[in-house]
Amino acid sequence: MYSVLFSDEAKKLFAKLGKEDQGRIISALERCRIRPAHFLKRLVGSPYYSLRAGDQRIIIELKTEEGMLLVMTIEHRKKSYKHLPK
């Protein structure tokens, strides 16, 4: 099972969301911890993956050697792919 860590930016964005969206994101991450390859979608031309949680998109860096999912950012689906972390 993978562990989940949030970047500083992701923590701030998560705190700004409503309780319903936060719950949806937590449950999506819990499912993803068990079998990340089943739930994550690789982003073209980027080392990151995307996870869908309602209208929110969670951009994740998958570190298989460490067994870690690093949440880079959380944004609405309209904005998330335009502002990928560097």
PDB file of N, CA, C and O in Angstrom:
ATOM      1  N   MET A   1       0.836  -1.174   0.000  1.00  0.00           N
ATOM      2  CA  MET A   1       0.000   0.000   0.000  1.00  0.00           C
ATOM      3  C   MET A   1       0.888   1.247   0.000  1.00  0.00           C
ATOM      4  O   MET A   1       1.887   1.310   0.716  1.00  0.00           O
ATOM      5  N   TYR A   2       0.511   2.227  -0.807  1.00  0.00           N
ATOM      6  CA  TYR A   2       1.272   3.466  -0.943  1.00  0.00           C
ATOM      7  C   TYR A   2       0.885   4.464   0.149  1.00  0.00           C
ATOM      8  O   TYR A   2      -0.243   4.456   0.642  1.00  0.00           O
ATOM      9  N   SER A   3       1.827   5.313   0.514  1.00  0.00           N
ATOM     10  CA  SER A   3       1.523   6.403   1.441  1.00  0.00           C
ATOM     11  C   SER A   3       1.229   7.656   0.617  1.00  0.00           C
ATOM     12  O   SER A   3       1.673   7.773  -0.525  1.00  0.00           O
ATOM     13  N   VAL A   4       0.487   8.576   1.196  1.00  0.00           N
ATOM     14  CA  VAL A   4       0.094   9.802   0.501  1.00  0.00           C
ATOM     15  C   VAL A   4       0.676  10.994   1.238  1.00  0.00           C
ATOM     16  O   VAL A   4       0.493  11.145   2.446  1.00  0.00           O
ATOM     17  N   LEU A   5       1.382  11.842   0.491  1.00  0.00           N
ATOM     18  CA  LEU A   5       1.932  13.084   1.043  1.00  0.00           C
ATOM     19  C   LEU A   5       1.424  14.250   0.210  1.00  0.00           C
ATOM     20  O   LEU A   5       1.271  14.125  -1.005  1.00  0.00           O
ATOM     21  N   PHE A   6       1.162  15.382   0.854  1.00  0.00           N
ATOM     22  CA  PHE A   6       0.709  16.587   0.172  1.00  0.00           C
ATOM     23  C   PHE A   6       1.845  17.596   0.098  1.00  0.00           C
ATOM     24  O   PHE A   6       2.579  17.774   1.070  1.00  0.00           O
ATOM     25  N   SER A   7       1.997  18.259  -1.048  1.00  0.00           N
ATOM     26  CA  SER A   7       2.936  19.376  -1.143  1.00  0.00           C
ATOM     27  C   SER A   7       2.330  20.561  -0.396  1.00  0.00           C
ATOM     28  O   SER A   7       1.148  20.534  -0.051  1.00  0.00           O
ATOM     29  N   ASP A   8       3.118  21.593  -0.146  1.00  0.00           N
ATOM     30  CA  ASP A   8       2.607  22.769   0.558  1.00  0.00           C
ATOM     31  C   ASP A   8       1.472  23.422  -0.227  1.00  0.00           C
ATOM     32  O   ASP A   8       0.472  23.843   0.354  1.00  0.00           O
ATOM     33  N   GLU A   9       1.630  23.505  -1.546  1.00  0.00           N
ATOM     34  CA  GLU A   9       0.599  24.097  -2.392  1.00  0.00           C
ATOM     35  C   GLU A   9      -0.696  23.279  -2.317  1.00  0.00           C
ATOM     36  O   GLU A   9      -1.786  23.843  -2.218  1.00  0.00           O
ATOM     37  N   ALA A  10      -0.571  21.963  -2.366  1.00  0.00           N
ATOM     38  CA  ALA A  10      -1.751  21.092  -2.315  1.00  0.00           C
ATOM     39  C   ALA A  10      -2.466  21.214  -0.972  1.00  0.00           C
ATOM     40  O   ALA A  10      -3.695  21.164  -0.927  1.00  0.00           O
ATOM     41  N   LYS A  11      -1.722  21.374   0.118  1.00  0.00           N
ATOM     42  CA  LYS A  11      -2.344  21.547   1.435  1.00  0.00           C
ATOM     43  C   LYS A  11      -3.194  22.808   1.474  1.00  0.00           C
ATOM     44  O   LYS A  11      -4.311  22.796   1.992  1.00  0.00           O
ATOM     45  N   LYS A  12      -2.657  23.906   0.922  1.00  0.00           N
ATOM     46  CA  LYS A  12      -3.394  25.173   0.903  1.00  0.00           C
ATOM     47  C   LYS A  12      -4.658  25.059   0.055  1.00  0.00           C
ATOM     48  O   LYS A  12      -5.727  25.514   0.461  1.00  0.00           O
ATOM     49  N   LEU A  13      -4.532  24.449  -1.124  1.00  0.00           N
ATOM     50  CA  LEU A  13      -5.679  24.304  -2.012  1.00  0.00           C
ATOM     51  C   LEU A  13      -6.738  23.382  -1.408  1.00  0.00           C
ATOM     52  O   LEU A  13      -7.934  23.631  -1.553  1.00  0.00           O
ATOM     53  N   PHE A  14      -6.303  22.326  -0.737  1.00  0.00           N
ATOM     54  CA  PHE A  14      -7.224  21.397  -0.093  1.00  0.00           C
ATOM     55  C   PHE A  14      -8.015  22.090   1.011  1.00  0.00           C
ATOM     56  O   PHE A  14      -9.214  21.856   1.160  1.00  0.00           O
ATOM     57  N   ALA A  15      -7.349  22.940   1.782  1.00  0.00           N
ATOM     58  CA  ALA A  15      -7.995  23.640   2.895  1.00  0.00           C
ATOM     59  C   ALA A  15      -9.066  24.617   2.404  1.00  0.00           C
ATOM     60  O   ALA A  15     -10.029  24.886   3.123  1.00  0.00           O
ATOM     61  N   LYS A  16      -8.911  25.145   1.200  1.00  0.00           N
ATOM     62  CA  LYS A  16      -9.867  26.109   0.646  1.00  0.00           C
ATOM     63  C   LYS A  16     -11.140  25.449   0.119  1.00  0.00           C
ATOM     64  O   LYS A  16     -12.147  26.130  -0.074  1.00  0.00           O
ATOM     65  N   LEU A  17     -11.113  24.144  -0.117  1.00  0.00           N
ATOM     66  CA  LEU A  17     -12.257  23.447  -0.684  1.00  0.00           C
ATOM     67  C   LEU A  17     -13.344  23.234   0.361  1.00  0.00           C
ATOM     68  O   LEU A  17     -13.087  23.284   1.563  1.00  0.00           O
ATOM     69  N   GLY A  18     -14.563  22.994  -0.117  1.00  0.00           N
ATOM     70  CA  GLY A  18     -15.678  22.701   0.769  1.00  0.00           C
ATOM     71  C   GLY A  18     -15.552  21.301   1.351  1.00  0.00           C
ATOM     72  O   GLY A  18     -14.775  20.483   0.858  1.00  0.00           O
ATOM     73  N   LYS A  19     -16.309  21.032   2.387  1.00  0.00           N
ATOM     74  CA  LYS A  19     -16.250  19.728   3.067  1.00  0.00           C
ATOM     75  C   LYS A  19     -16.613  18.578   2.133  1.00  0.00           C
ATOM     76  O   LYS A  19     -16.021  17.502   2.214  1.00  0.00           O
ATOM     77  N   GLU A  20     -17.583  18.802   1.247  1.00  0.00           N
ATOM     78  CA  GLU A  20     -17.996  17.741   0.323  1.00  0.00           C
ATOM     79  C   GLU A  20     -16.864  17.377  -0.643  1.00  0.00           C
ATOM     80  O   GLU A  20     -16.598  16.200  -0.884  1.00  0.00           O
ATOM     81  N   ASP A  21     -16.201  18.402  -1.192  1.00  0.00           N
ATOM     82  CA  ASP A  21     -15.076  18.146  -2.099  1.00  0.00           C
ATOM     83  C   ASP A  21     -13.905  17.502  -1.361  1.00  0.00           C
ATOM     84  O   ASP A  21     -13.244  16.613  -1.898  1.00  0.00           O
ATOM     85  N   GLN A  22     -13.651  17.946  -0.139  1.00  0.00           N
ATOM     86  CA  GLN A  22     -12.571  17.357   0.646  1.00  0.00           C
ATOM     87  C   GLN A  22     -12.815  15.877   0.891  1.00  0.00           C
ATOM     88  O   GLN A  22     -11.901  15.062   0.765  1.00  0.00           O
ATOM     89  N   GLY A  23     -14.044  15.530   1.240  1.00  0.00           N
ATOM     90  CA  GLY A  23     -14.382  14.125   1.466  1.00  0.00           C
ATOM     91  C   GLY A  23     -14.224  13.297   0.208  1.00  0.00           C
ATOM     92  O   GLY A  23     -13.743  12.165   0.261  1.00  0.00           O
ATOM     93  N   ARG A  24     -14.628  13.855  -0.923  1.00  0.00           N
ATOM     94  CA  ARG A  24     -14.503  13.161  -2.202  1.00  0.00           C
ATOM     95  C   ARG A  24     -13.030  12.923  -2.545  1.00  0.00           C
ATOM     96  O   ARG A  24     -12.672  11.857  -3.047  1.00  0.00           O
ATOM     97  N   ILE A  25     -12.187  13.905  -2.278  1.00  0.00           N
ATOM     98  CA  ILE A  25     -10.752  13.786  -2.573  1.00  0.00           C
ATOM     99  C   ILE A  25     -10.108  12.744  -1.664  1.00  0.00           C
ATOM    100  O   ILE A  25      -9.308  11.931  -2.126  1.00  0.00           O
ATOM    101  N   ILE A  26     -10.448  12.762  -0.383  1.00  0.00           N
ATOM    102  CA  ILE A  26      -9.891  11.786   0.560  1.00  0.00           C
ATOM    103  C   ILE A  26     -10.283  10.368   0.155  1.00  0.00           C
ATOM    104  O   ILE A  26      -9.448   9.464   0.185  1.00  0.00           O
ATOM    105  N   SER A  27     -11.537  10.167  -0.219  1.00  0.00           N
ATOM    106  CA  SER A  27     -11.956   8.817  -0.593  1.00  0.00           C
ATOM    107  C   SER A  27     -11.291   8.369  -1.893  1.00  0.00           C
ATOM    108  O   SER A  27     -10.962   7.192  -2.037  1.00  0.00           O
ATOM    109  N   ALA A  28     -11.085   9.290  -2.847  1.00  0.00           N
ATOM    110  CA  ALA A  28     -10.387   8.941  -4.093  1.00  0.00           C
ATOM    111  C   ALA A  28      -8.938   8.559  -3.809  1.00  0.00           C
ATOM    112  O   ALA A  28      -8.418   7.609  -4.395  1.00  0.00           O
ATOM    113  N   LEU A  29      -8.287   9.295  -2.912  1.00  0.00           N
ATOM    114  CA  LEU A  29      -6.895   8.981  -2.569  1.00  0.00           C
ATOM    115  C   LEU A  29      -6.799   7.653  -1.819  1.00  0.00           C
ATOM    116  O   LEU A  29      -5.841   6.905  -2.015  1.00  0.00           O
ATOM    117  N   GLU A  30      -7.763   7.354  -0.977  1.00  0.00           N
ATOM    118  CA  GLU A  30      -7.762   6.071  -0.253  1.00  0.00           C
ATOM    119  C   GLU A  30      -7.876   4.898  -1.227  1.00  0.00           C
ATOM    120  O   GLU A  30      -7.182   3.893  -1.077  1.00  0.00           O
ATOM    121  N   ARG A  31      -8.749   5.028  -2.219  1.00  0.00           N
ATOM    122  CA  ARG A  31      -8.867   3.969  -3.233  1.00  0.00           C
ATOM    123  C   ARG A  31      -7.580   3.836  -4.028  1.00  0.00           C
ATOM    124  O   ARG A  31      -7.146   2.728  -4.347  1.00  0.00           O
ATOM    125  N   CYS A  32      -6.973   4.969  -4.344  1.00  0.00           N
ATOM    126  CA  CYS A  32      -5.763   4.981  -5.170  1.00  0.00           C
ATOM    127  C   CYS A  32      -4.557   4.395  -4.438  1.00  0.00           C
ATOM    128  O   CYS A  32      -3.652   3.861  -5.079  1.00  0.00           O
ATOM    129  N   ARG A  33      -4.529   4.485  -3.119  1.00  0.00           N
ATOM    130  CA  ARG A  33      -3.396   3.973  -2.338  1.00  0.00           C
ATOM    131  C   ARG A  33      -3.184   2.483  -2.544  1.00  0.00           C
ATOM    132  O   ARG A  33      -2.050   2.006  -2.498  1.00  0.00           O
ATOM    133  N   ILE A  34      -4.251   1.748  -2.770  1.00  0.00           N
ATOM    134  CA  ILE A  34      -4.162   0.298  -2.876  1.00  0.00           C
ATOM    135  C   ILE A  34      -3.641  -0.125  -4.242  1.00  0.00           C
ATOM    136  O   ILE A  34      -2.711  -0.925  -4.336  1.00  0.00           O
ATOM    137  N   ARG A  35      -4.247   0.419  -5.310  1.00  0.00           N
ATOM    138  CA  ARG A  35      -3.846   0.072  -6.679  1.00  0.00           C
ATOM    139  C   ARG A  35      -3.744   1.330  -7.526  1.00  0.00           C
ATOM    140  O   ARG A  35      -4.669   1.634  -8.279  1.00  0.00           O
ATOM    141  N   PRO A  36      -2.645   2.069  -7.424  1.00  0.00           N
ATOM    142  CA  PRO A  36      -2.547   3.343  -8.139  1.00  0.00           C
ATOM    143  C   PRO A  36      -2.631   3.199  -9.660  1.00  0.00           C
ATOM    144  O   PRO A  36      -3.198   4.068 -10.324  1.00  0.00           O
ATOM    145  N   ALA A  37      -2.091   2.144 -10.214  1.00  0.00           N
ATOM    146  CA  ALA A  37      -2.096   1.979 -11.674  1.00  0.00           C
ATOM    147  C   ALA A  37      -3.517   1.873 -12.219  1.00  0.00           C
ATOM    148  O   ALA A  37      -3.764   2.213 -13.376  1.00  0.00           O
ATOM    149  N   HIS A  38      -4.430   1.413 -11.412  1.00  0.00           N
ATOM    150  CA  HIS A  38      -5.815   1.244 -11.841  1.00  0.00           C
ATOM    151  C   HIS A  38      -6.559   2.582 -11.905  1.00  0.00           C
ATOM    152  O   HIS A  38      -7.453   2.744 -12.735  1.00  0.00           O
ATOM    153  N   PHE A  39      -6.210   3.534 -11.052  1.00  0.00           N
ATOM    154  CA  PHE A  39      -6.962   4.779 -10.943  1.00  0.00           C
ATOM    155  C   PHE A  39      -6.271   5.986 -11.565  1.00  0.00           C
ATOM    156  O   PHE A  39      -6.947   6.938 -11.957  1.00  0.00           O
ATOM    157  N   LEU A  40      -4.953   5.973 -11.667  1.00  0.00           N
ATOM    158  CA  LEU A  40      -4.229   7.132 -12.171  1.00  0.00           C
ATOM    159  C   LEU A  40      -4.153   7.140 -13.688  1.00  0.00           C
ATOM    160  O   LEU A  40      -4.055   6.094 -14.329  1.00  0.00           O
ATOM    161  N   LYS A  41      -4.201   8.335 -14.243  1.00  0.00           N
ATOM    162  CA  LYS A  41      -4.093   8.524 -15.690  1.00  0.00           C
ATOM    163  C   LYS A  41      -2.816   9.320 -15.960  1.00  0.00           C
ATOM    164  O   LYS A  41      -2.640  10.412 -15.419  1.00  0.00           O
ATOM    165  N   ARG A  42      -1.937   8.787 -16.785  1.00  0.00           N
ATOM    166  CA  ARG A  42      -0.663   9.450 -17.101  1.00  0.00           C
ATOM    167  C   ARG A  42      -0.930  10.675 -17.965  1.00  0.00           C
ATOM    168  O   ARG A  42      -1.693  10.605 -18.928  1.00  0.00           O
ATOM    169  N   LEU A  43      -0.299  11.801 -17.621  1.00  0.00           N
ATOM    170  CA  LEU A  43      -0.451  13.022 -18.392  1.00  0.00           C
ATOM    171  C   LEU A  43       0.588  13.039 -19.512  1.00  0.00           C
ATOM    172  O   LEU A  43       1.769  12.793 -19.270  1.00  0.00           O
ATOM    173  N   VAL A  44       0.156  13.324 -20.716  1.00  0.00           N
ATOM    174  CA  VAL A  44       1.020  13.307 -21.892  1.00  0.00           C
ATOM    175  C   VAL A  44       2.076  14.406 -21.769  1.00  0.00           C
ATOM    176  O   VAL A  44       1.752  15.558 -21.480  1.00  0.00           O
ATOM    177  N   GLY A  45       3.336  14.040 -21.991  1.00  0.00           N
ATOM    178  CA  GLY A  45       4.433  14.997 -21.961  1.00  0.00           C
ATOM    179  C   GLY A  45       4.767  15.513 -20.578  1.00  0.00           C
ATOM    180  O   GLY A  45       5.367  16.579 -20.443  1.00  0.00           O
ATOM    181  N   SER A  46       4.391  14.779 -19.556  1.00  0.00           N
ATOM    182  CA  SER A  46       4.619  15.207 -18.185  1.00  0.00           C
ATOM    183  C   SER A  46       4.930  13.992 -17.317  1.00  0.00           C
ATOM    184  O   SER A  46       4.457  12.893 -17.606  1.00  0.00           O
ATOM    185  N   PRO A  47       5.713  14.171 -16.268  1.00  0.00           N
ATOM    186  CA  PRO A  47       5.995  13.044 -15.372  1.00  0.00           C
ATOM    187  C   PRO A  47       4.874  12.793 -14.357  1.00  0.00           C
ATOM    188  O   PRO A  47       4.992  11.906 -13.513  1.00  0.00           O
ATOM    189  N   TYR A  48       3.797  13.563 -14.436  1.00  0.00           N
ATOM    190  CA  TYR A  48       2.731  13.493 -13.450  1.00  0.00           C
ATOM    191  C   TYR A  48       1.550  12.652 -13.911  1.00  0.00           C
ATOM    192  O   TYR A  48       1.416  12.311 -15.087  1.00  0.00           O
ATOM    193  N   TYR A  49       0.705  12.334 -12.947  1.00  0.00           N
ATOM    194  CA  TYR A  49      -0.517  11.568 -13.186  1.00  0.00           C
ATOM    195  C   TYR A  49      -1.701  12.383 -12.695  1.00  0.00           C
ATOM    196  O   TYR A  49      -1.546  13.286 -11.873  1.00  0.00           O
ATOM    197  N   SER A  50      -2.879  12.063 -13.200  1.00  0.00           N
ATOM    198  CA  SER A  50      -4.096  12.744 -12.801  1.00  0.00           C
ATOM    199  C   SER A  50      -5.047  11.745 -12.154  1.00  0.00           C
ATOM    200  O   SER A  50      -5.157  10.598 -12.587  1.00  0.00           O
ATOM    201  N   LEU A  51      -5.726  12.198 -11.119  1.00  0.00           N
ATOM    202  CA  LEU A  51      -6.744  11.408 -10.443  1.00  0.00           C
ATOM    203  C   LEU A  51      -8.008  12.242 -10.385  1.00  0.00           C
ATOM    204  O   LEU A  51      -7.973  13.396  -9.959  1.00  0.00           O
ATOM    205  N   ARG A  52      -9.112  11.676 -10.805  1.00  0.00           N
ATOM    206  CA  ARG A  52     -10.381  12.384 -10.846  1.00  0.00           C
ATOM    207  C   ARG A  52     -11.127  12.218  -9.533  1.00  0.00           C
ATOM    208  O   ARG A  52     -11.241  11.112  -9.003  1.00  0.00           O
ATOM    209  N   ALA A  53     -11.637  13.340  -9.010  1.00  0.00           N
ATOM    210  CA  ALA A  53     -12.473  13.321  -7.808  1.00  0.00           C
ATOM    211  C   ALA A  53     -13.599  14.321  -8.032  1.00  0.00           C
ATOM    212  O   ALA A  53     -13.493  15.475  -7.618  1.00  0.00           O
ATOM    213  N   GLY A  54     -14.671  13.893  -8.681  1.00  0.00           N
ATOM    214  CA  GLY A  54     -15.754  14.800  -9.032  1.00  0.00           C
ATOM    215  C   GLY A  54     -15.274  15.771 -10.091  1.00  0.00           C
ATOM    216  O   GLY A  54     -14.727  15.356 -11.113  1.00  0.00           O
ATOM    217  N   ASP A  55     -15.474  17.070  -9.857  1.00  0.00           N
ATOM    218  CA  ASP A  55     -14.992  18.093 -10.793  1.00  0.00           C
ATOM    219  C   ASP A  55     -13.558  18.504 -10.497  1.00  0.00           C
ATOM    220  O   ASP A  55     -12.979  19.291 -11.245  1.00  0.00           O
ATOM    221  N   GLN A  56     -12.986  17.995  -9.441  1.00  0.00           N
ATOM    222  CA  GLN A  56     -11.613  18.318  -9.074  1.00  0.00           C
ATOM    223  C   GLN A  56     -10.654  17.318  -9.706  1.00  0.00           C
ATOM    224  O   GLN A  56     -10.986  16.146  -9.887  1.00  0.00           O
ATOM    225  N   ARG A  57      -9.469  17.796 -10.035  1.00  0.00           N
ATOM    226  CA  ARG A  57      -8.415  16.920 -10.529  1.00  0.00           C
ATOM    227  C   ARG A  57      -7.233  17.021  -9.564  1.00  0.00           C
ATOM    228  O   ARG A  57      -6.820  18.109  -9.164  1.00  0.00           O
ATOM    229  N   ILE A  58      -6.713  15.866  -9.209  1.00  0.00           N
ATOM    230  CA  ILE A  58      -5.582  15.782  -8.291  1.00  0.00           C
ATOM    231  C   ILE A  58      -4.372  15.407  -9.140  1.00  0.00           C
ATOM    232  O   ILE A  58      -4.344  14.335  -9.745  1.00  0.00           O
ATOM    233  N   ILE A  59      -3.384  16.276  -9.185  1.00  0.00           N
ATOM    234  CA  ILE A  59      -2.174  16.005  -9.945  1.00  0.00           C
ATOM    235  C   ILE A  59      -1.174  15.376  -8.982  1.00  0.00           C
ATOM    236  O   ILE A  59      -0.846  15.943  -7.940  1.00  0.00           O
ATOM    237  N   ILE A  60      -0.694  14.175  -9.359  1.00  0.00           N
ATOM    238  CA  ILE A  60       0.116  13.347  -8.462  1.00  0.00           C
ATOM    239  C   ILE A  60       1.425  12.967  -9.119  1.00  0.00           C
ATOM    240  O   ILE A  60       1.475  12.676 -10.315  1.00  0.00           O
ATOM    241  N   GLU A  61       2.482  12.972  -8.326  1.00  0.00           N
ATOM    242  CA  GLU A  61       3.762  12.402  -8.749  1.00  0.00           C
ATOM    243  C   GLU A  61       3.860  11.034  -8.082  1.00  0.00           C
ATOM    244  O   GLU A  61       3.816  10.930  -6.856  1.00  0.00           O
ATOM    245  N   LEU A  62       3.993   9.997  -8.885  1.00  0.00           N
ATOM    246  CA  LEU A  62       4.041   8.628  -8.383  1.00  0.00           C
ATOM    247  C   LEU A  62       5.497   8.232  -8.159  1.00  0.00           C
ATOM    248  O   LEU A  62       6.294   8.225  -9.097  1.00  0.00           O
ATOM    249  N   LYS A  63       5.837   7.908  -6.934  1.00  0.00           N
ATOM    250  CA  LYS A  63       7.197   7.477  -6.591  1.00  0.00           C
ATOM    251  C   LYS A  63       7.114   6.013  -6.171  1.00  0.00           C
ATOM    252  O   LYS A  63       6.887   5.698  -5.003  1.00  0.00           O
ATOM    253  N   THR A  64       7.303   5.128  -7.146  1.00  0.00           N
ATOM    254  CA  THR A  64       7.119   3.702  -6.890  1.00  0.00           C
ATOM    255  C   THR A  64       8.213   3.134  -5.998  1.00  0.00           C
ATOM    256  O   THR A  64       7.942   2.241  -5.196  1.00  0.00           O
ATOM    257  N   GLU A  65       9.439   3.627  -6.116  1.00  0.00           N
ATOM    258  CA  GLU A  65      10.535   3.096  -5.303  1.00  0.00           C
ATOM    259  C   GLU A  65      10.290   3.327  -3.813  1.00  0.00           C
ATOM    260  O   GLU A  65      10.579   2.466  -2.982  1.00  0.00           O
ATOM    261  N   GLU A  66       9.746   4.517  -3.487  1.00  0.00           N
ATOM    262  CA  GLU A  66       9.475   4.849  -2.094  1.00  0.00           C
ATOM    263  C   GLU A  66       8.081   4.405  -1.656  1.00  0.00           C
ATOM    264  O   GLU A  66       7.761   4.461  -0.469  1.00  0.00           O
ATOM    265  N   GLY A  67       7.249   3.964  -2.604  1.00  0.00           N
ATOM    266  CA  GLY A  67       5.879   3.588  -2.278  1.00  0.00           C
ATOM    267  C   GLY A  67       5.065   4.792  -1.841  1.00  0.00           C
ATOM    268  O   GLY A  67       4.357   4.747  -0.836  1.00  0.00           O
ATOM    269  N   MET A  68       5.177   5.891  -2.623  1.00  0.00           N
ATOM    270  CA  MET A  68       4.586   7.143  -2.202  1.00  0.00           C
ATOM    271  C   MET A  68       3.812   7.801  -3.343  1.00  0.00           C
ATOM    272  O   MET A  68       4.239   7.773  -4.498  1.00  0.00           O
ATOM    273  N   LEU A  69       2.673   8.390  -3.001  1.00  0.00           N
ATOM    274  CA  LEU A  69       1.915   9.251  -3.905  1.00  0.00           C
ATOM    275  C   LEU A  69       2.077  10.673  -3.391  1.00  0.00           C
ATOM    276  O   LEU A  69       1.615  10.990  -2.294  1.00  0.00           O
ATOM    277  N   LEU A  70       2.728  11.535  -4.168  1.00  0.00           N
ATOM    278  CA  LEU A  70       2.943  12.917  -3.763  1.00  0.00           C
ATOM    279  C   LEU A  70       1.921  13.789  -4.481  1.00  0.00           C
ATOM    280  O   LEU A  70       1.991  13.951  -5.700  1.00  0.00           O
ATOM    281  N   VAL A  71       0.975  14.350  -3.738  1.00  0.00           N
ATOM    282  CA  VAL A  71      -0.058  15.209  -4.302  1.00  0.00           C
ATOM    283  C   VAL A  71       0.560  16.577  -4.554  1.00  0.00           C
ATOM    284  O   VAL A  71       0.951  17.275  -3.618  1.00  0.00           O
ATOM    285  N   MET A  72       0.646  16.954  -5.832  1.00  0.00           N
ATOM    286  CA  MET A  72       1.283  18.210  -6.210  1.00  0.00           C
ATOM    287  C   MET A  72       0.308  19.378  -6.157  1.00  0.00           C
ATOM    288  O   MET A  72       0.629  20.434  -5.612  1.00  0.00           O
ATOM    289  N   THR A  73      -0.881  19.193  -6.722  1.00  0.00           N
ATOM    290  CA  THR A  73      -1.880  20.258  -6.743  1.00  0.00           C
ATOM    291  C   THR A  73      -3.274  19.657  -6.871  1.00  0.00           C
ATOM    292  O   THR A  73      -3.447  18.523  -7.319  1.00  0.00           O
ATOM    293  N   ILE A  74      -4.258  20.447  -6.465  1.00  0.00           N
ATOM    294  CA  ILE A  74      -5.672  20.064  -6.568  1.00  0.00           C
ATOM    295  C   ILE A  74      -6.399  21.269  -7.148  1.00  0.00           C
ATOM    296  O   ILE A  74      -6.391  22.348  -6.556  1.00  0.00           O
ATOM    297  N   GLU A  75      -7.027  21.087  -8.304  1.00  0.00           N
ATOM    298  CA  GLU A  75      -7.735  22.196  -8.931  1.00  0.00           C
ATOM    299  C   GLU A  75      -8.966  21.696  -9.667  1.00  0.00           C
ATOM    300  O   GLU A  75      -9.126  20.500  -9.912  1.00  0.00           O
ATOM    301  N   HIS A  76      -9.830  22.641 -10.013  1.00  0.00           N
ATOM    302  CA  HIS A  76     -10.996  22.324 -10.827  1.00  0.00           C
ATOM    303  C   HIS A  76     -10.515  21.831 -12.186  1.00  0.00           C
ATOM    304  O   HIS A  76      -9.457  22.245 -12.661  1.00  0.00           O
ATOM    305  N   ARG A  77     -11.273  20.964 -12.800  1.00  0.00           N
ATOM    306  CA  ARG A  77     -10.841  20.327 -14.039  1.00  0.00           C
ATOM    307  C   ARG A  77     -10.557  21.308 -15.160  1.00  0.00           C
ATOM    308  O   ARG A  77      -9.747  21.008 -16.037  1.00  0.00           O
ATOM    309  N   LYS A  78     -11.198  22.476 -15.162  1.00  0.00           N
ATOM    310  CA  LYS A  78     -10.954  23.465 -16.220  1.00  0.00           C
ATOM    311  C   LYS A  78      -9.574  24.112 -16.102  1.00  0.00           C
ATOM    312  O   LYS A  78      -9.001  24.531 -17.107  1.00  0.00           O
ATOM    313  N   LYS A  79      -9.042  24.197 -14.893  1.00  0.00           N
ATOM    314  CA  LYS A  79      -7.772  24.874 -14.662  1.00  0.00           C
ATOM    315  C   LYS A  79      -6.594  23.929 -14.495  1.00  0.00           C
ATOM    316  O   LYS A  79      -5.455  24.323 -14.745  1.00  0.00           O
ATOM    317  N   SER A  80      -6.836  22.714 -14.087  1.00  0.00           N
ATOM    318  CA  SER A  80      -5.770  21.843 -13.592  1.00  0.00           C
ATOM    319  C   SER A  80      -4.689  21.518 -14.615  1.00  0.00           C
ATOM    320  O   SER A  80      -3.519  21.405 -14.246  1.00  0.00           O
ATOM    321  N   TYR A  81      -5.036  21.366 -15.863  1.00  0.00           N
ATOM    322  CA  TYR A  81      -4.035  20.953 -16.846  1.00  0.00           C
ATOM    323  C   TYR A  81      -3.254  22.137 -17.413  1.00  0.00           C
ATOM    324  O   TYR A  81      -2.209  21.947 -18.037  1.00  0.00           O
ATOM    325  N   LYS A  82      -3.754  23.363 -17.202  1.00  0.00           N
ATOM    326  CA  LYS A  82      -3.057  24.546 -17.700  1.00  0.00           C
ATOM    327  C   LYS A  82      -1.921  24.962 -16.785  1.00  0.00           C
ATOM    328  O   LYS A  82      -0.959  25.587 -17.232  1.00  0.00           O
ATOM    329  N   HIS A  83      -2.024  24.625 -15.519  1.00  0.00           N
ATOM    330  CA  HIS A  83      -1.049  25.072 -14.519  1.00  0.00           C
ATOM    331  C   HIS A  83      -0.349  23.887 -13.864  1.00  0.00           C
ATOM    332  O   HIS A  83      -0.348  23.767 -12.639  1.00  0.00           O
ATOM    333  N   LEU A  84       0.232  23.034 -14.652  1.00  0.00           N
ATOM    334  CA  LEU A  84       0.945  21.880 -14.079  1.00  0.00           C
ATOM    335  C   LEU A  84       2.167  22.344 -13.314  1.00  0.00           C
ATOM    336  O   LEU A  84       2.850  23.272 -13.747  1.00  0.00           O
ATOM    337  N   PRO A  85       2.454  21.720 -12.190  1.00  0.00           N
ATOM    338  CA  PRO A  85       3.643  22.104 -11.415  1.00  0.00           C
ATOM    339  C   PRO A  85       4.914  21.813 -12.196  1.00  0.00           C
ATOM    340  O   PRO A  85       4.962  20.898 -13.017  1.00  0.00           O
ATOM    341  N   LYS A  86       5.916  22.590 -11.932  1.00  0.00           N
ATOM    342  CA  LYS A  86       7.198  22.430 -12.629  1.00  0.00           C
ATOM    343  C   LYS A  86       8.094  21.496 -11.860  1.00  0.00           C
ATOM    344  O   LYS A  86       9.219  21.233 -12.283  1.00  0.00           O
TER     345      LYS A  86
END
